Amino acid sequence: MLNKFKVVFLLIGLSYAFPGFSQEEENDTIVDTKYREDQFYIGLNYNIVSDVPTGINSRGLSGGFQLGYFRDMPINKRRNVAIAIGAGLAFDQFGQNLFIGEEPNENTIFKVLDEDIDFDQNRFSMATIEVPLEFRWRTSTAETYKFWRIYGGVRVGYTYWYKATFKQPNNKVVQTDIPEFGNLRLSANLSFGYNTFNFFASYSINPFFKDATTSDGQTVNFKTIKLGLIFYIL
């Protein structure tokens, strides 16, 4: 019996001598003090045309999607403020009533289609390689993967493919070479939200077409406003 008491007192003494032993073992987690929010992203958006001639309005499907990757570079000690640069791809289409065709002498035709002209589809589609640059603020920490964010910046893109398509009964016009179209795309962008789901907005800085006029003499600038959702995946 005496030996049993000695063992008990010995264990109690060891627990006081090493009070943090068991706690240190349970809390032995490594905190990454150099964490970054490198992210893949994918987004869906609705496209609204702006700076267009009088009489132009949306008809049919106007939308797009985007995907890519961001490299995050924190600029403060807490690492919740950062600059990020990325690479991505965007596909957009615009359903509207601006006809784009070609005359026999290969001059481009831009014509506003009024309600008297019946057509099944009039769409401008394009695919763009993008390099986004963002200034980022968030409430993240090294241990938190769900946080609020506000990201704003610009995107520089190059449209490597585009097509204007017009369809009506027994008639189809497709244009893939439009001299007035500018391949360089510049836009201002903003995204904000919580965790994976975030609102996204974008506005074209430069117009799609240069030195373009409609058949009735109106200037064709053609810019776009994108509104939608963007999802960030770590």
Protein Blocks (a to p, Z undefined) as FASTA:
>chain_A
ZZmmmmmmmmmmmmmmmmmlmmmmmmmccddfkbccddcdddddddddehiaehiacedj
dddddddddddddfbfnopaccdddddddddddddfbdcdddfkopacdddddfklccfb
dcdddddddddddddddfbdfkbcbdcdddddddddddfbdcdddddehiacddfbdfkb
cfbdcdddddddehjbccdddddfbdfbehiacfkopacfbpadddddddddZZ
